[in-house]
Amino acid sequence: MSALTPDLLRELVAEARLAPSVHNIQPTRWRLLGDGRLALVDDVSVRAPVADPAGHDVLVSHGAALEGMSLALNRRGFAITGMTTIEQQLSAQFAVLCNFAIRQGVAPDPLAGHVASRMSWRGKYAASPDDGTSVVQLAIARDDLICISHRPTIADIAGWAGQAEFSFIRGDDYRAELLAWMRLSPGHPHYLLDGLNRDALAMNSVEATAAGFVLGGLFKPLDRLGLAALLLADSAKTASASAIVLFCRPVGEDPLTTGRHFYRSWLEIDRAGFAACPISALADHPDFNDRLRKLGKVDADLRLVNVFRVGRPSKPLKPRHFRLPVDQLII
Ligand SMILES: Cc1cc2nc3c(=O)[nH]c(=O)nc-3n(C[C@H](O)[C@H](O)[C@H](O)COP(=O)(O)O)c2cc1C
């Protein structure tokens, strides 16, 4: 496969890295193999073990990166072929998760043009009565999405999201890990590179400083006073969404495949003119997962993998991506 030159690989990786990853940890690396195949490599030093103890979200993130690579190839008339998913340890830090060849000649993918504009929108959504119906249409087009657009039910789910998130935030290890991935001041050396910075979190400097204190040393006293939950509450944003979308995939599916569909679903949302943000806590918390499964009548053979809040952003989106440099992602 001589088509894949080092220069082309750099271009492809620059686009593939725009895929979402849990906490923006970006665990995916790429390696060009001697036979011209491309390997997706897991950097095992990049993890969020408290938020993601089973490592499922890391694999979903790798799957999203794989889909990102597929879309970058598609824009250049190439497609992935001959996928092999045998795990192979390269070193203490790196393990190949899959490798594939590249073939020429493929129909344009309508989602490829949305890679640059998709982003996590963590602000409020604009009130727009018909939008719920449009998100329903979008969900009907994909059989892995279930849309809830009934306003009182969205308000209930916003309350559940607050409870689910706070139940995790109460864990000392969870807060420590979250803070370690937060870049709350532009002076942080990784501010533009990875993790969650205050621009991505839609926080101003005062809010970001306050969040640092509330999640840090002040958490316990504030929690004793019953104030921590109030100060960290995100429910109003969820309640302003036009719809809550349940992302459900077959039980036992390869998480890389799940991740590819997770990214494609999010790109479909962008294509329909909406913005979204996952609320993993709702899927990760067994009680709320169960409640949502019942509410959405999710079939027993499907796993509720994640939950999106979806709507039109309250102000025009300025797409931005905080990512590691391409050179660091090719090994
Ligand atoms: C598996 C997975 C779970 C995620 N869960 C959450 C979440 O619970 N809350 C949130 O705000 N963002 C969540 N995200 C979004 C990431 O934080 C986001 O994709 C990353 O910071 C990169 O930013 P971008 O989406 O704006 O490009 C999740 C992403 C993935 C892939």
Ligand as a Chemical Component Dictionary entry (heavy atoms), coordinates in Angstrom:
data_LIG
# 
_chem_comp.id                   LIG 
_chem_comp.type                 NON-POLYMER 
_chem_comp.pdbx_formal_charge   0 
_chem_comp.three_letter_code    LIG 
# 
loop_
_chem_comp_atom.comp_id 
_chem_comp_atom.atom_id 
_chem_comp_atom.alt_atom_id 
_chem_comp_atom.type_symbol 
_chem_comp_atom.charge 
_chem_comp_atom.model_Cartn_x 
_chem_comp_atom.model_Cartn_y 
_chem_comp_atom.model_Cartn_z 
_chem_comp_atom.pdbx_ordinal 
LIG C1  C1  C 0 -17.046 7.685  25.798 1  
LIG C2  C2  C 0 -17.187 9.170  26.023 2  
LIG C3  C3  C 0 -17.848 9.624  27.161 3  
LIG C4  C4  C 0 -17.992 10.996 27.373 4  
LIG N1  N1  N 0 -18.686 11.430 28.488 5  
LIG C5  C5  C 0 -18.840 12.755 28.705 6  
LIG C6  C6  C 0 -19.581 13.226 29.830 7  
LIG O1  O1  O 0 -20.104 12.462 30.618 8  
LIG N2  N2  N 0 -19.707 14.567 30.003 9  
LIG C7  C7  C 0 -19.152 15.464 29.145 10 
LIG O2  O2  O 0 -19.301 16.669 29.354 11 
LIG N3  N3  N 0 -18.456 15.042 28.047 12 
LIG C8  C8  C 0 -18.305 13.724 27.816 13 
LIG N4  N4  N 0 -17.619 13.280 26.698 14 
LIG C9  C9  C 0 -17.117 14.260 25.731 15 
LIG C10 C10 C 0 -15.623 14.471 25.834 16 
LIG O3  O3  O 0 -15.272 15.092 27.048 17 
LIG C11 C11 C 0 -15.189 15.292 24.610 18 
LIG O4  O4  O 0 -15.425 14.557 23.464 19 
LIG C12 C12 C 0 -13.724 15.677 24.661 20 
LIG O5  O5  O 0 -13.513 16.579 25.721 21 
LIG C13 C13 C 0 -13.273 16.358 23.359 22 
LIG O6  O6  O 0 -13.995 17.534 23.113 23 
LIG P1  P1  P 0 -14.920 17.759 21.845 24 
LIG O7  O7  O 0 -16.022 16.729 21.906 25 
LIG O8  O8  O 0 -15.456 19.162 22.010 26 
LIG O9  O9  O 0 -14.099 17.605 20.609 27 
LIG C14 C14 C 0 -17.461 11.915 26.449 28 
LIG C15 C15 C 0 -16.791 11.443 25.311 29 
LIG C16 C16 C 0 -16.658 10.085 25.105 30 
LIG C17 C17 C 0 -15.945 9.599  23.862 31 
# 
loop_
_chem_comp_bond.comp_id 
_chem_comp_bond.atom_id_1 
_chem_comp_bond.atom_id_2 
_chem_comp_bond.value_order 
_chem_comp_bond.pdbx_ordinal 
LIG C1  C2  SING 1  
LIG C2  C3  SING 2  
LIG C2  C16 DOUB 3  
LIG C3  C4  DOUB 4  
LIG C4  N1  SING 5  
LIG C4  C14 SING 6  
LIG N1  C5  DOUB 7  
LIG C5  C6  SING 8  
LIG C5  C8  SING 9  
LIG C6  O1  DOUB 10 
LIG C6  N2  SING 11 
LIG N2  C7  SING 12 
LIG C7  O2  DOUB 13 
LIG C7  N3  SING 14 
LIG N3  C8  DOUB 15 
LIG C8  N4  SING 16 
LIG N4  C9  SING 17 
LIG N4  C14 SING 18 
LIG C9  C10 SING 19 
LIG C10 O3  SING 20 
LIG C10 C11 SING 21 
LIG C11 O4  SING 22 
LIG C11 C12 SING 23 
LIG C12 O5  SING 24 
LIG C12 C13 SING 25 
LIG C13 O6  SING 26 
LIG O6  P1  SING 27 
LIG P1  O7  DOUB 28 
LIG P1  O8  SING 29 
LIG P1  O9  SING 30 
LIG C14 C15 DOUB 31 
LIG C15 C16 SING 32 
LIG C16 C17 SING 33 
# 
